[in-house]
Structures are given as C-alpha cells and as structure tokens.
Amino acid sequence: MPRQGFDYPRLDPGLDQYRVIMLDGSVTVYRNWFQDYSLGTITALLDTNGFAITEARSHLCGRPYAPESPCIGLAAMQR
C-alpha cells in the first residue's frame, strides 16, 4: 500500500495519502487530513465559532493540562 505524506507549512495542515490497489487492479485513494493545534489556537478557533472550552486535559484519560504535552483533550460547549 503506497503512502505519500504532504505538508502545507503556509496553511499548517498535513495530509497522509494512501493508494490501495486491489487484486482486480482497481485503485482507491484515501486521504487523511490532519491539523495540529495548541491550546491557544484551538481556543481561538472554537471561540470564533461560538464554543467555549469547559475543560482542558493533557490526555483523554484525565491527566491535568500541561503545556508540554503532545496531546490535548477538550470538552467544549456551544454558547
């Protein structure tokens, strides 16, 4: 399964693209877009779209938020 990765530094998303080649020769392309956020950038994005963060964690299992964590788990609600 050939994989290609693409970065778009000016826009900041990334793309992983996979081509799946079936035994009959048909090809399907799957694209997984991803975006990295800091707590500040995701807070601003949610705020702009009418949401407020009610809780921020560094892990989906409940660890308290730490800025150095590679993960952010959020609970948000619409205002």
PDB file of N, CA, C and O in Angstrom:
ATOM      1  N   MET A   1       0.855  -1.164   0.000  1.00  0.00           N
ATOM      2  CA  MET A   1       0.000   0.000   0.000  1.00  0.00           C
ATOM      3  C   MET A   1       0.905   1.233   0.000  1.00  0.00           C
ATOM      4  O   MET A   1       1.424   1.608   1.051  1.00  0.00           O
ATOM      5  N   PRO A   2       1.103   1.869  -1.156  1.00  0.00           N
ATOM      6  CA  PRO A   2       1.952   3.062  -1.213  1.00  0.00           C
ATOM      7  C   PRO A   2       1.355   4.218  -0.407  1.00  0.00           C
ATOM      8  O   PRO A   2       0.155   4.490  -0.465  1.00  0.00           O
ATOM      9  N   ARG A   3       2.228   4.884   0.341  1.00  0.00           N
ATOM     10  CA  ARG A   3       1.823   6.025   1.164  1.00  0.00           C
ATOM     11  C   ARG A   3       2.622   7.240   0.747  1.00  0.00           C
ATOM     12  O   ARG A   3       3.814   7.147   0.451  1.00  0.00           O
ATOM     13  N   GLN A   4       1.950   8.393   0.727  1.00  0.00           N
ATOM     14  CA  GLN A   4       2.612   9.660   0.479  1.00  0.00           C
ATOM     15  C   GLN A   4       2.227  10.608   1.597  1.00  0.00           C
ATOM     16  O   GLN A   4       1.088  10.589   2.063  1.00  0.00           O
ATOM     17  N   GLY A   5       3.159  11.433   2.031  1.00  0.00           N
ATOM     18  CA  GLY A   5       2.882  12.450   3.038  1.00  0.00           C
ATOM     19  C   GLY A   5       3.134  13.826   2.458  1.00  0.00           C
ATOM     20  O   GLY A   5       4.100  14.031   1.725  1.00  0.00           O
ATOM     21  N   PHE A   6       2.267  14.767   2.786  1.00  0.00           N
ATOM     22  CA  PHE A   6       2.379  16.129   2.282  1.00  0.00           C
ATOM     23  C   PHE A   6       2.234  17.100   3.444  1.00  0.00           C
ATOM     24  O   PHE A   6       1.391  16.899   4.317  1.00  0.00           O
ATOM     25  N   ASP A   7       3.042  18.143   3.462  1.00  0.00           N
ATOM     26  CA  ASP A   7       2.921  19.219   4.447  1.00  0.00           C
ATOM     27  C   ASP A   7       2.647  20.519   3.698  1.00  0.00           C
ATOM     28  O   ASP A   7       3.152  20.744   2.598  1.00  0.00           O
ATOM     29  N   TYR A   8       1.845  21.357   4.317  1.00  0.00           N
ATOM     30  CA  TYR A   8       1.500  22.651   3.745  1.00  0.00           C
ATOM     31  C   TYR A   8       1.826  23.713   4.784  1.00  0.00           C
ATOM     32  O   TYR A   8       0.924  24.186   5.476  1.00  0.00           O
ATOM     33  N   PRO A   9       3.108  24.105   4.913  1.00  0.00           N
ATOM     34  CA  PRO A   9       3.546  24.976   6.007  1.00  0.00           C
ATOM     35  C   PRO A   9       2.834  26.326   6.080  1.00  0.00           C
ATOM     36  O   PRO A   9       2.617  26.839   7.178  1.00  0.00           O
ATOM     37  N   ARG A  10       2.465  26.914   4.941  1.00  0.00           N
ATOM     38  CA  ARG A  10       1.806  28.219   5.000  1.00  0.00           C
ATOM     39  C   ARG A  10       0.387  28.119   5.534  1.00  0.00           C
ATOM     40  O   ARG A  10      -0.126  29.077   6.112  1.00  0.00           O
ATOM     41  N   LEU A  11      -0.252  26.971   5.349  1.00  0.00           N
ATOM     42  CA  LEU A  11      -1.618  26.783   5.817  1.00  0.00           C
ATOM     43  C   LEU A  11      -1.676  25.935   7.086  1.00  0.00           C
ATOM     44  O   LEU A  11      -2.644  26.023   7.841  1.00  0.00           O
ATOM     45  N   ASP A  12      -0.661  25.124   7.328  1.00  0.00           N
ATOM     46  CA  ASP A  12      -0.449  24.298   8.511  1.00  0.00           C
ATOM     47  C   ASP A  12      -1.178  22.962   8.584  1.00  0.00           C
ATOM     48  O   ASP A  12      -1.057  22.296   9.612  1.00  0.00           O
ATOM     49  N   PRO A  13      -1.928  22.517   7.572  1.00  0.00           N
ATOM     50  CA  PRO A  13      -2.440  21.151   7.672  1.00  0.00           C
ATOM     51  C   PRO A  13      -1.423  20.163   7.114  1.00  0.00           C
ATOM     52  O   PRO A  13      -0.441  20.556   6.485  1.00  0.00           O
ATOM     53  N   GLY A  14      -1.663  18.909   7.345  1.00  0.00           N
ATOM     54  CA  GLY A  14      -0.861  17.846   6.751  1.00  0.00           C
ATOM     55  C   GLY A  14      -1.785  16.847   6.097  1.00  0.00           C
ATOM     56  O   GLY A  14      -2.983  16.815   6.378  1.00  0.00           O
ATOM     57  N   LEU A  15      -1.230  16.035   5.228  1.00  0.00           N
ATOM     58  CA  LEU A  15      -2.025  15.049   4.504  1.00  0.00           C
ATOM     59  C   LEU A  15      -1.238  13.759   4.409  1.00  0.00           C
ATOM     60  O   LEU A  15      -0.084  13.766   3.981  1.00  0.00           O
ATOM     61  N   ASP A  16      -1.844  12.659   4.800  1.00  0.00           N
ATOM     62  CA  ASP A  16      -1.317  11.330   4.511  1.00  0.00           C
ATOM     63  C   ASP A  16      -2.239  10.743   3.453  1.00  0.00           C
ATOM     64  O   ASP A  16      -3.457  10.705   3.626  1.00  0.00           O
ATOM     65  N   GLN A  17      -1.648  10.291   2.367  1.00  0.00           N
ATOM     66  CA  GLN A  17      -2.435   9.752   1.264  1.00  0.00           C
ATOM     67  C   GLN A  17      -2.002   8.317   1.005  1.00  0.00           C
ATOM     68  O   GLN A  17      -0.810   8.022   0.920  1.00  0.00           O
ATOM     69  N   TYR A  18      -2.976   7.437   0.883  1.00  0.00           N
ATOM     70  CA  TYR A  18      -2.708   6.026   0.635  1.00  0.00           C
ATOM     71  C   TYR A  18      -3.411   5.594  -0.637  1.00  0.00           C
ATOM     72  O   TYR A  18      -4.563   5.958  -0.874  1.00  0.00           O
ATOM     73  N   ARG A  19      -2.718   4.820  -1.452  1.00  0.00           N
ATOM     74  CA  ARG A  19      -3.335   4.208  -2.624  1.00  0.00           C
ATOM     75  C   ARG A  19      -3.444   2.718  -2.351  1.00  0.00           C
ATOM     76  O   ARG A  19      -2.438   2.044  -2.131  1.00  0.00           O
ATOM     77  N   VAL A  20      -4.658   2.211  -2.365  1.00  0.00           N
ATOM     78  CA  VAL A  20      -4.899   0.793  -2.133  1.00  0.00           C
ATOM     79  C   VAL A  20      -5.195   0.157  -3.480  1.00  0.00           C
ATOM     80  O   VAL A  20      -6.144   0.530  -4.169  1.00  0.00           O
ATOM     81  N   ILE A  21      -4.365  -0.809  -3.841  1.00  0.00           N
ATOM     82  CA  ILE A  21      -4.518  -1.490  -5.127  1.00  0.00           C
ATOM     83  C   ILE A  21      -5.078  -2.882  -4.847  1.00  0.00           C
ATOM     84  O   ILE A  21      -4.441  -3.702  -4.186  1.00  0.00           O
ATOM     85  N   MET A  22      -6.265  -3.129  -5.354  1.00  0.00           N
ATOM     86  CA  MET A  22      -6.957  -4.394  -5.128  1.00  0.00           C
ATOM     87  C   MET A  22      -6.450  -5.463  -6.102  1.00  0.00           C
ATOM     88  O   MET A  22      -5.798  -5.144  -7.096  1.00  0.00           O
ATOM     89  N   LEU A  23      -6.746  -6.705  -5.814  1.00  0.00           N
ATOM     90  CA  LEU A  23      -6.314  -7.813  -6.668  1.00  0.00           C
ATOM     91  C   LEU A  23      -6.843  -7.689  -8.087  1.00  0.00           C
ATOM     92  O   LEU A  23      -6.194  -8.144  -9.029  1.00  0.00           O
ATOM     93  N   ASP A  24      -8.028  -7.072  -8.255  1.00  0.00           N
ATOM     94  CA  ASP A  24      -8.601  -6.912  -9.595  1.00  0.00           C
ATOM     95  C   ASP A  24      -8.002  -5.719 -10.352  1.00  0.00           C
ATOM     96  O   ASP A  24      -8.391  -5.440 -11.486  1.00  0.00           O
ATOM     97  N   GLY A  25      -7.046  -5.012  -9.713  1.00  0.00           N
ATOM     98  CA  GLY A  25      -6.384  -3.882 -10.363  1.00  0.00           C
ATOM     99  C   GLY A  25      -7.021  -2.539 -10.087  1.00  0.00           C
ATOM    100  O   GLY A  25      -6.463  -1.508 -10.463  1.00  0.00           O
ATOM    101  N   SER A  26      -8.175  -2.520  -9.440  1.00  0.00           N
ATOM    102  CA  SER A  26      -8.809  -1.238  -9.120  1.00  0.00           C
ATOM    103  C   SER A  26      -8.007  -0.534  -8.023  1.00  0.00           C
ATOM    104  O   SER A  26      -7.397  -1.171  -7.164  1.00  0.00           O
ATOM    105  N   VAL A  27      -8.029   0.783  -8.078  1.00  0.00           N
ATOM    106  CA  VAL A  27      -7.251   1.599  -7.147  1.00  0.00           C
ATOM    107  C   VAL A  27      -8.193   2.553  -6.422  1.00  0.00           C
ATOM    108  O   VAL A  27      -9.037   3.200  -7.043  1.00  0.00           O
ATOM    109  N   THR A  28      -8.040   2.634  -5.101  1.00  0.00           N
ATOM    110  CA  THR A  28      -8.789   3.591  -4.294  1.00  0.00           C
ATOM    111  C   THR A  28      -7.783   4.448  -3.548  1.00  0.00           C
ATOM    112  O   THR A  28      -6.819   3.933  -2.979  1.00  0.00           O
ATOM    113  N   VAL A  29      -8.008   5.761  -3.551  1.00  0.00           N
ATOM    114  CA  VAL A  29      -7.127   6.690  -2.839  1.00  0.00           C
ATOM    115  C   VAL A  29      -7.837   7.154  -1.579  1.00  0.00           C
ATOM    116  O   VAL A  29      -8.981   7.605  -1.635  1.00  0.00           O
ATOM    117  N   TYR A  30      -7.157   7.043  -0.437  1.00  0.00           N
ATOM    118  CA  TYR A  30      -7.670   7.523   0.844  1.00  0.00           C
ATOM    119  C   TYR A  30      -6.794   8.679   1.293  1.00  0.00           C
ATOM    120  O   TYR A  30      -5.567   8.584   1.281  1.00  0.00           O
ATOM    121  N   ARG A  31      -7.433   9.769   1.687  1.00  0.00           N
ATOM    122  CA  ARG A  31      -6.695  10.951   2.151  1.00  0.00           C
ATOM    123  C   ARG A  31      -7.091  11.266   3.579  1.00  0.00           C
ATOM    124  O   ARG A  31      -8.270  11.463   3.873  1.00  0.00           O
ATOM    125  N   ASN A  32      -6.117  11.313   4.461  1.00  0.00           N
ATOM    126  CA  ASN A  32      -6.325  11.661   5.861  1.00  0.00           C
ATOM    127  C   ASN A  32      -5.694  13.018   6.122  1.00  0.00           C
ATOM    128  O   ASN A  32      -4.471  13.136   6.198  1.00  0.00           O
ATOM    129  N   TRP A  33      -6.522  14.037   6.257  1.00  0.00           N
ATOM    130  CA  TRP A  33      -6.046  15.377   6.567  1.00  0.00           C
ATOM    131  C   TRP A  33      -5.937  15.523   8.073  1.00  0.00           C
ATOM    132  O   TRP A  33      -6.778  15.006   8.808  1.00  0.00           O
ATOM    133  N   PHE A  34      -4.919  16.217   8.539  1.00  0.00           N
ATOM    134  CA  PHE A  34      -4.791  16.465   9.963  1.00  0.00           C
ATOM    135  C   PHE A  34      -4.278  17.875  10.204  1.00  0.00           C
ATOM    136  O   PHE A  34      -3.637  18.479   9.343  1.00  0.00           O
ATOM    137  N   GLN A  35      -4.568  18.375  11.368  1.00  0.00           N
ATOM    138  CA  GLN A  35      -4.206  19.744  11.754  1.00  0.00           C
ATOM    139  C   GLN A  35      -3.749  19.712  13.199  1.00  0.00           C
ATOM    140  O   GLN A  35      -4.423  19.134  14.051  1.00  0.00           O
ATOM    141  N   ASP A  36      -2.617  20.323  13.482  1.00  0.00           N
ATOM    142  CA  ASP A  36      -2.127  20.425  14.853  1.00  0.00           C
ATOM    143  C   ASP A  36      -2.571  21.754  15.451  1.00  0.00           C
ATOM    144  O   ASP A  36      -2.555  22.783  14.776  1.00  0.00           O
ATOM    145  N   TYR A  37      -2.965  21.724  16.716  1.00  0.00           N
ATOM    146  CA  TYR A  37      -3.394  22.922  17.417  1.00  0.00           C
ATOM    147  C   TYR A  37      -2.686  23.018  18.760  1.00  0.00           C
ATOM    148  O   TYR A  37      -2.376  22.004  19.385  1.00  0.00           O
ATOM    149  N   SER A  38      -2.438  24.233  19.190  1.00  0.00           N
ATOM    150  CA  SER A  38      -2.037  24.487  20.572  1.00  0.00           C
ATOM    151  C   SER A  38      -3.330  24.808  21.327  1.00  0.00           C
ATOM    152  O   SER A  38      -4.380  24.998  20.713  1.00  0.00           O
ATOM    153  N   LEU A  39      -3.252  24.867  22.637  1.00  0.00           N
ATOM    154  CA  LEU A  39      -4.451  25.229  23.391  1.00  0.00           C
ATOM    155  C   LEU A  39      -4.929  26.626  22.982  1.00  0.00           C
ATOM    156  O   LEU A  39      -6.131  26.877  22.904  1.00  0.00           O
ATOM    157  N   GLY A  40      -3.989  27.526  22.722  1.00  0.00           N
ATOM    158  CA  GLY A  40      -4.355  28.884  22.304  1.00  0.00           C
ATOM    159  C   GLY A  40      -5.039  28.930  20.948  1.00  0.00           C
ATOM    160  O   GLY A  40      -6.037  29.632  20.783  1.00  0.00           O
ATOM    161  N   THR A  41      -4.514  28.186  19.970  1.00  0.00           N
ATOM    162  CA  THR A  41      -5.112  28.241  18.636  1.00  0.00           C
ATOM    163  C   THR A  41      -6.469  27.542  18.590  1.00  0.00           C
ATOM    164  O   THR A  41      -7.372  28.004  17.893  1.00  0.00           O
ATOM    165  N   ILE A  42      -6.628  26.442  19.316  1.00  0.00           N
ATOM    166  CA  ILE A  42      -7.923  25.766  19.305  1.00  0.00           C
ATOM    167  C   ILE A  42      -8.958  26.558  20.100  1.00  0.00           C
ATOM    168  O   ILE A  42     -10.141  26.559  19.759  1.00  0.00           O
ATOM    169  N   THR A  43      -8.512  27.233  21.162  1.00  0.00           N
ATOM    170  CA  THR A  43      -9.430  28.086  21.931  1.00  0.00           C
ATOM    171  C   THR A  43      -9.961  29.212  21.052  1.00  0.00           C
ATOM    172  O   THR A  43     -11.159  29.491  21.054  1.00  0.00           O
ATOM    173  N   ALA A  44      -9.072  29.857  20.301  1.00  0.00           N
ATOM    174  CA  ALA A  44      -9.485  30.948  19.408  1.00  0.00           C
ATOM    175  C   ALA A  44     -10.435  30.448  18.325  1.00  0.00           C
ATOM    176  O   ALA A  44     -11.429  31.109  18.024  1.00  0.00           O
ATOM    177  N   LEU A  45     -10.143  29.291  17.737  1.00  0.00           N
ATOM    178  CA  LEU A  45     -10.993  28.743  16.692  1.00  0.00           C
ATOM    179  C   LEU A  45     -12.383  28.407  17.234  1.00  0.00           C
ATOM    180  O   LEU A  45     -13.394  28.730  16.611  1.00  0.00           O
ATOM    181  N   LEU A  46     -12.423  27.761  18.387  1.00  0.00           N
ATOM    182  CA  LEU A  46     -13.713  27.432  18.987  1.00  0.00           C
ATOM    183  C   LEU A  46     -14.491  28.693  19.355  1.00  0.00           C
ATOM    184  O   LEU A  46     -15.699  28.772  19.131  1.00  0.00           O
ATOM    185  N   ASP A  47     -13.797  29.673  19.916  1.00  0.00           N
ATOM    186  CA  ASP A  47     -14.443  30.924  20.304  1.00  0.00           C
ATOM    187  C   ASP A  47     -15.064  31.619  19.089  1.00  0.00           C
ATOM    188  O   ASP A  47     -16.195  32.101  19.152  1.00  0.00           O
ATOM    189  N   THR A  48     -14.322  31.666  17.997  1.00  0.00           N
ATOM    190  CA  THR A  48     -14.812  32.285  16.767  1.00  0.00           C
ATOM    191  C   THR A  48     -16.076  31.606  16.257  1.00  0.00           C
ATOM    192  O   THR A  48     -16.912  32.237  15.610  1.00  0.00           O
ATOM    193  N   ASN A  49     -16.211  30.319  16.551  1.00  0.00           N
ATOM    194  CA  ASN A  49     -17.358  29.556  16.051  1.00  0.00           C
ATOM    195  C   ASN A  49     -18.416  29.280  17.110  1.00  0.00           C
ATOM    196  O   ASN A  49     -19.247  28.385  16.954  1.00  0.00           O
ATOM    197  N   GLY A  50     -18.377  30.075  18.211  1.00  0.00           N
ATOM    198  CA  GLY A  50     -19.451  30.030  19.185  1.00  0.00           C
ATOM    199  C   GLY A  50     -19.344  28.969  20.256  1.00  0.00           C
ATOM    200  O   GLY A  50     -20.349  28.609  20.868  1.00  0.00           O
ATOM    201  N   PHE A  51     -18.149  28.458  20.497  1.00  0.00           N
ATOM    202  CA  PHE A  51     -17.959  27.439  21.527  1.00  0.00           C
ATOM    203  C   PHE A  51     -17.000  27.945  22.602  1.00  0.00           C
ATOM    204  O   PHE A  51     -16.144  28.790  22.340  1.00  0.00           O
ATOM    205  N   ALA A  52     -17.156  27.423  23.794  1.00  0.00           N
ATOM    206  CA  ALA A  52     -16.268  27.753  24.911  1.00  0.00           C
ATOM    207  C   ALA A  52     -15.739  26.451  25.503  1.00  0.00           C
ATOM    208  O   ALA A  52     -16.493  25.496  25.691  1.00  0.00           O
ATOM    209  N   ILE A  53     -14.450  26.418  25.792  1.00  0.00           N
ATOM    210  CA  ILE A  53     -13.848  25.237  26.407  1.00  0.00           C
ATOM    211  C   ILE A  53     -14.257  25.199  27.874  1.00  0.00           C
ATOM    212  O   ILE A  53     -14.110  26.181  28.600  1.00  0.00           O
ATOM    213  N   THR A  54     -14.766  24.064  28.289  1.00  0.00           N
ATOM    214  CA  THR A  54     -15.158  23.893  29.687  1.00  0.00           C
ATOM    215  C   THR A  54     -14.107  23.108  30.472  1.00  0.00           C
ATOM    216  O   THR A  54     -14.064  23.166  31.701  1.00  0.00           O
ATOM    217  N   GLU A  55     -13.272  22.382  29.755  1.00  0.00           N
ATOM    218  CA  GLU A  55     -12.229  21.604  30.416  1.00  0.00           C
ATOM    219  C   GLU A  55     -11.125  21.276  29.416  1.00  0.00           C
ATOM    220  O   GLU A  55     -11.406  20.936  28.266  1.00  0.00           O
ATOM    221  N   ALA A  56      -9.872  21.378  29.852  1.00  0.00           N
ATOM    222  CA  ALA A  56      -8.729  21.011  29.019  1.00  0.00           C
ATOM    223  C   ALA A  56      -7.859  20.038  29.806  1.00  0.00           C
ATOM    224  O   ALA A  56      -7.561  20.256  30.981  1.00  0.00           O
ATOM    225  N   ARG A  57      -7.459  18.966  29.139  1.00  0.00           N
ATOM    226  CA  ARG A  57      -6.615  17.935  29.756  1.00  0.00           C
ATOM    227  C   ARG A  57      -5.469  17.599  28.810  1.00  0.00           C
ATOM    228  O   ARG A  57      -5.536  17.889  27.616  1.00  0.00           O
ATOM    229  N   SER A  58      -4.423  16.989  29.344  1.00  0.00           N
ATOM    230  CA  SER A  58      -3.290  16.569  28.516  1.00  0.00           C
ATOM    231  C   SER A  58      -3.442  15.135  28.025  1.00  0.00           C
ATOM    232  O   SER A  58      -2.553  14.603  27.360  1.00  0.00           O
ATOM    233  N   HIS A  59      -4.548  14.523  28.348  1.00  0.00           N
ATOM    234  CA  HIS A  59      -4.733  13.130  27.989  1.00  0.00           C
ATOM    235  C   HIS A  59      -6.229  12.851  28.059  1.00  0.00           C
ATOM    236  O   HIS A  59      -6.922  13.447  28.883  1.00  0.00           O
ATOM    237  N   LEU A  60      -6.726  11.989  27.244  1.00  0.00           N
ATOM    238  CA  LEU A  60      -8.158  11.693  27.279  1.00  0.00           C
ATOM    239  C   LEU A  60      -8.553  10.863  28.490  1.00  0.00           C
ATOM    240  O   LEU A  60      -9.739  10.634  28.729  1.00  0.00           O
ATOM    241  N   CYS A  61      -7.559  10.410  29.258  1.00  0.00           N
ATOM    242  CA  CYS A  61      -7.852   9.655  30.484  1.00  0.00           C
ATOM    243  C   CYS A  61      -7.875  10.556  31.710  1.00  0.00           C
ATOM    244  O   CYS A  61      -8.010  10.059  32.828  1.00  0.00           O
ATOM    245  N   GLY A  62      -7.745  11.885  31.528  1.00  0.00           N
ATOM    246  CA  GLY A  62      -7.967  12.811  32.630  1.00  0.00           C
ATOM    247  C   GLY A  62      -6.762  13.473  33.256  1.00  0.00           C
ATOM    248  O   GLY A  62      -6.912  14.171  34.259  1.00  0.00           O
ATOM    249  N   ARG A  63      -5.577  13.287  32.713  1.00  0.00           N
ATOM    250  CA  ARG A  63      -4.428  13.990  33.290  1.00  0.00           C
ATOM    251  C   ARG A  63      -4.630  15.499  33.185  1.00  0.00           C
ATOM    252  O   ARG A  63      -5.149  15.980  32.178  1.00  0.00           O
ATOM    253  N   PRO A  64      -4.227  16.253  34.210  1.00  0.00           N
ATOM    254  CA  PRO A  64      -4.352  17.718  34.141  1.00  0.00           C
ATOM    255  C   PRO A  64      -3.585  18.268  32.932  1.00  0.00           C
ATOM    256  O   PRO A  64      -2.595  17.684  32.490  1.00  0.00           O
ATOM    257  N   TYR A  65      -4.063  19.400  32.410  1.00  0.00           N
ATOM    258  CA  TYR A  65      -3.412  20.004  31.244  1.00  0.00           C
ATOM    259  C   TYR A  65      -1.999  20.457  31.585  1.00  0.00           C
ATOM    260  O   TYR A  65      -1.768  21.070  32.627  1.00  0.00           O
ATOM    261  N   ALA A  66      -1.065  20.151  30.704  1.00  0.00           N
ATOM    262  CA  ALA A  66       0.330  20.603  30.811  1.00  0.00           C
ATOM    263  C   ALA A  66       0.750  21.084  29.426  1.00  0.00           C
ATOM    264  O   ALA A  66       0.613  20.341  28.454  1.00  0.00           O
ATOM    265  N   PRO A  67       1.257  22.311  29.314  1.00  0.00           N
ATOM    266  CA  PRO A  67       1.606  22.864  28.000  1.00  0.00           C
ATOM    267  C   PRO A  67       2.597  22.017  27.202  1.00  0.00           C
ATOM    268  O   PRO A  67       2.578  22.060  25.972  1.00  0.00           O
ATOM    269  N   GLU A  68       3.456  21.255  27.865  1.00  0.00           N
ATOM    270  CA  GLU A  68       4.456  20.462  27.151  1.00  0.00           C
ATOM    271  C   GLU A  68       3.911  19.135  26.617  1.00  0.00           C
ATOM    272  O   GLU A  68       4.629  18.409  25.929  1.00  0.00           O
ATOM    273  N   SER A  69       2.668  18.814  26.920  1.00  0.00           N
ATOM    274  CA  SER A  69       2.072  17.554  26.469  1.00  0.00           C
ATOM    275  C   SER A  69       1.870  17.561  24.955  1.00  0.00           C
ATOM    276  O   SER A  69       1.501  18.591  24.391  1.00  0.00           O
ATOM    277  N   PRO A  70       2.106  16.422  24.284  1.00  0.00           N
ATOM    278  CA  PRO A  70       1.871  16.361  22.841  1.00  0.00           C
ATOM    279  C   PRO A  70       0.381  16.203  22.490  1.00  0.00           C
ATOM    280  O   PRO A  70       0.007  16.281  21.320  1.00  0.00           O
ATOM    281  N   CYS A  71      -0.456  15.983  23.495  1.00  0.00           N
ATOM    282  CA  CYS A  71      -1.890  15.764  23.261  1.00  0.00           C
ATOM    283  C   CYS A  71      -2.721  16.755  24.066  1.00  0.00           C
ATOM    284  O   CYS A  71      -2.318  17.201  25.140  1.00  0.00           O
ATOM    285  N   ILE A  72      -3.876  17.084  23.530  1.00  0.00           N
ATOM    286  CA  ILE A  72      -4.840  17.916  24.255  1.00  0.00           C
ATOM    287  C   ILE A  72      -6.198  17.239  24.145  1.00  0.00           C
ATOM    288  O   ILE A  72      -6.642  16.898  23.049  1.00  0.00           O
ATOM    289  N   GLY A  73      -6.851  17.048  25.276  1.00  0.00           N
ATOM    290  CA  GLY A  73      -8.225  16.568  25.300  1.00  0.00           C
ATOM    291  C   GLY A  73      -9.106  17.703  25.789  1.00  0.00           C
ATOM    292  O   GLY A  73      -8.820  18.313  26.820  1.00  0.00           O
ATOM    293  N   LEU A  74     -10.171  17.991  25.061  1.00  0.00           N
ATOM    294  CA  LEU A  74     -11.020  19.131  25.402  1.00  0.00           C
ATOM    295  C   LEU A  74     -12.475  18.727  25.567  1.00  0.00           C
ATOM    296  O   LEU A  74     -12.960  17.792  24.931  1.00  0.00           O
ATOM    297  N   ALA A  75     -13.151  19.452  26.432  1.00  0.00           N
ATOM    298  CA  ALA A  75     -14.605  19.437  26.494  1.00  0.00           C
ATOM    299  C   ALA A  75     -15.025  20.866  26.202  1.00  0.00           C
ATOM    300  O   ALA A  75     -14.486  21.807  26.785  1.00  0.00           O
ATOM    301  N   ALA A  76     -15.977  21.031  25.311  1.00  0.00           N
ATOM    302  CA  ALA A  76     -16.433  22.369  24.940  1.00  0.00           C
ATOM    303  C   ALA A  76     -17.945  22.344  24.792  1.00  0.00           C
ATOM    304  O   ALA A  76     -18.548  21.302  24.538  1.00  0.00           O
ATOM    305  N   MET A  77     -18.534  23.506  24.954  1.00  0.00           N
ATOM    306  CA  MET A  77     -19.979  23.599  24.746  1.00  0.00           C
ATOM    307  C   MET A  77     -20.299  24.854  23.948  1.00  0.00           C
ATOM    308  O   MET A  77     -19.580  25.853  23.994  1.00  0.00           O
ATOM    309  N   GLN A  78     -21.395  24.766  23.221  1.00  0.00           N
ATOM    310  CA  GLN A  78     -21.828  25.892  22.413  1.00  0.00           C
ATOM    311  C   GLN A  78     -22.386  26.971  23.327  1.00  0.00           C
ATOM    312  O   GLN A  78     -23.139  26.689  24.260  1.00  0.00           O
ATOM    313  N   ARG A  79     -22.000  28.223  23.040  1.00  0.00           N
ATOM    314  CA  ARG A  79     -22.521  29.346  23.827  1.00  0.00           C
ATOM    315  C   ARG A  79     -23.891  29.722  23.370  1.00  0.00           C
ATOM    316  O   ARG A  79     -24.492  30.647  23.916  1.00  0.00           O
TER     317      ARG A  79
END
